[in-house]
């Protein structure tokens, strides 16, 4: 199952796509990208994997390049980006589980994710990372709404 990496942020996604298009003319190797973005490879890879899972970049044998979908995403306005993200993340965890549950609290979705074998959020910072992921990707895209007790999927 494809997943939004717990440490992946939308701002990082936009920075990655911008750098690929404007600095590297759409393709480079990961080492050069890491060097140019001035980040450690361990900090870069969560957003690279997430961008790949979203179909915005492809990676192979140490090279990374932006896809046609990634170019369209990077050129689009905020409304179109949100729509593209919403349609993509419904097929990725933790949002597959969120959609199935419809309304939930953090502890409940964490429990459901663990039942299905998703252990990315089973760390000391896991609950916090899950909440940030749900807010940053889910609410930003319009898929989720924050409630007093947790979250609700927006129809």
Order of alpha helices (4+ residues) and beta strands (2+ residues): alpha-beta-alpha-alpha-beta-beta-alpha-alpha-alpha-beta-alpha-alpha-beta-beta
